[in-house]
């Protein structure tokens, strides 16, 4: 099994990251100018992007050379660049989960960059596990959430990205109906990113009991407010009934480890 190694840290090194893409900004030009000023006022090691501004951080994602390569080679749009920290959380969780029994699962694949980044970080075409991806692909079932490219033929476009990745099983359809086309018996890693409370609860109902002890569940939208707050509302209730508490991250994600 391939597991990427971290190089020894250069103690004097400081890594900064800045992406122009965030959401929910009323005046992007003014915001950008103000953030340029803010970056000059803080200690080195800043991260700006994806609605997150921090400083005096290691920005470990960019010091992990194997991840940095996997992330950079899979950027296909501005969001793929901006959500660097979110993708590194997936990669680090996957690093631990790939050593457990069970398959990998993603609910809400879009163009497949999340899956492919994780796989390229952990061996690429040599990734040692089946990776299941569930999505409607050609259309977005959530009102107001259609993404660029979604339309007839989009499913085939995503399939083409994984032509050399024989472990990937892309299943087209609406969750939970598409689960009738196959789900793994055991799951080591479960990533849910459906932008929809009902769909995410349906995914949990069908898949959570299959997650192995020590397996990780990542909820992409859990800590986002506004229109995503309903997801936190119903997921908190669902997990509390099972005596779990989701760990919120400033990236907007939530994570828990299965007992």
N, C-alpha and C positions, 0 to 999 in steps of 0.2 A: 504494500500500500504506500502510495506517495503522499508524504506530508511535507509541505514547504517549511524551510528553516528560516529563522530570523537571524540577520546578521548582527554582530556586536554593535551596540549603539555608539555613535560618536557623541560624546557628552557635550561638546560645544555646539553641536548642530541644532538649529531651530528650523522647523518646517512650517510654512504658512500655506493656507489654501483660500482661494477666493473664486466664487462662481457668481455670475450676474443674475442667476435665476433663483427667485423666491416667489411666493404667492401671497395674495391678500394685501397688496400694496396699492394705495390710492394714487400716489404720485411717484412712479418709478424713477423719473429723472432726478427729482429732489432727493429721494431715498438713496439713490446711488451716490450722489454728491456727498450726502451726510455720512454715508458709510465709508467713503474714501477718507474723510476727515477723521472718523472714529478709529480707523485702522492705524492712523498716525499717533493716536493718543494711548494705545494699549500696549502691553508687553508683547514681545514676539511670540509666535505660536498661535496666530489667530486662525479661525475657521469662519468663513462667511459663505453662506449658501443654504438653500433648502429651508429658509425661515430660521436659521440658526446662526448666531454670532457669538463665538467664544474666543477667549485669548488665554495665553499662558498654558497651552495644551501641547502635548507631544504630537498630535495628529498622526497617530500610529499607522493609520492606513497607508500613508505615503512613505513610511519608513519600512514597511513590509514590501520588499521588492517584488515578490511573487504575486501579491495581491495587486500592487500598483500596475504591473504588466497586464494582469487579467482584466482589471477595470478599464485601463486605457484602450486596450485593443477591442473592447466591446461597447465603447461609447457610440451610439447611433443618433442621439439627440441631446439637447441641452439638459434635459432632466437626468439622463444617465451620468452626466458630469456632476451636476449639483448634488445628487443624493449619494455622493461618495461615502459619507459616514454611515448611512443606512445600509449600503451594500457591504461595508466592512463588518458590520454587526452580523449580517447574514453569513459572510465568509468565516468569521471566527466561530460562530455557532456551528456551522457546517463542519469545520475542522474537528470539533469535538464529537459531533454526531456521526461522522463517517467511520468512526472507530466502534460504533455500536451496531447491534443487529438491526435490520430494518431498512426500508427504502426511503428515498427522499420524495417529498410531495410539495408542489406549489399550486395553490388555488388562486388564479388571477395572473396569467402569464404575460399578457399583452404581446410584446414582440420577442420575448424570451431572454432579454438581457440579464435578468436576475439569475435565472437558471444557468445560463452559459458562463457568467462571471464566476459563480460558485464552482462550476465544474472545471473551468480553466485554472482556477486557483488550486484545485485538488487533483490535478493529473490530466485535465483536458479529456481527450478521447480515451484515456486510460482510467477515468473516474470509475471506482470499483462497484457502484451500486446503480440499480434502476432509479431513474428520476422521472416521476410522473408530473405532468403539467395539465391542469384543467382550465379551460376557458371557452367562452363563446367565440372568440377570435374574430369572426367576420362582422360582428356587431357588438355594441355595448348595451347590456340590458338595464343599466342604471341611467336614468334620465339626466341629461346634462353632462355626462362623463365620456362621451365618445372621444376616442383618441385618434391622432393622425394615422391615416392609413387603413383604419378599420373599414372593411367593405369586402365585396366578393373577391376571393382569391387571397385574402390576408392569411388565412390558415396555411395555405400552401407556401406562402412567403416565409412564415415562421418555421415550417417544416424544413425548408431549404437551409436555414441557419444550422440545423442539427443533422445534416445529411451524414456527417462522419461520426456522430455521437449516437452509437447504437443503443446506449442505455436509456435514451430519452423516449418517453411514451407520451405524446401529446394527444389528449382526448378532448374532442370538440363537443360542446353542449353546455346547457345551463345546469348549474349545481342546484340540487343534488341529483337531478335526473341522469346526468351523464355518468354518475358513479356506477350505473348499471353496465357500463362498458368496461368496468374493471377498476378495482382498488387494491392496493397492496395489503397483505395480511398483517405485516408489521411496518411501522413507520418510525424512523429515527429522527427525521427532521421534517417539520410541517410549517410552511410559510403561507399565510393567508392574507391576500390583498385584493379584496373584492369591492371595496368602496360601498358596501351595502350590508346593513345589519342582518337582514333576513338570510341572505346568502351565506354570510360568515357563520351564523348560528347553525345553519343546515350543514355546513362543512364540519363544524365541531361535532355535531350530533353523529355524523357518519364516520368520522375519522379519529377523534380524540382517543377513544378507547383502544385504538390500534397503535397509538404511540407508545413505544417501549419505555421502561423505566430509565431515566437519564436523558431521554429524548427531549428535544427543544421545540417549542411552538413560538413562532414570531407572528405578531399581528401588526401589519404595516401601518394601519390607520388609528391604532388604539388611543394614542395620546394627542391626536389632532382634535382641535375644537371645531366650533361652527357646525357645518353640515355633517361632520363625522362624529359628533359627540354622541349621537344615538348608538353608534357601534359600541362605544365604551359603556353606555348605560346597560345595554342588553348583555354584553359580554361579562361585565362585572357580576351581574346577577347569575349568569350561567355558571361561571367559575366558582362563585361563592357557595352555590348549592353543592359543589363538589370539594369544598374546602381548599380552594386555590386562590391566590392573589396574584394578579398580573403585575409584573415589574414595569413601570413606565419609564421610557427613555426620552430625553430632550429632542431626539431625532423625530419624534412623533410615533415611534413604534412602541409596542409592548411585548414582553417576553416572559415565558415561564418554562420551568423544567419539570417534566413529568415525574411523579414519584414512582 
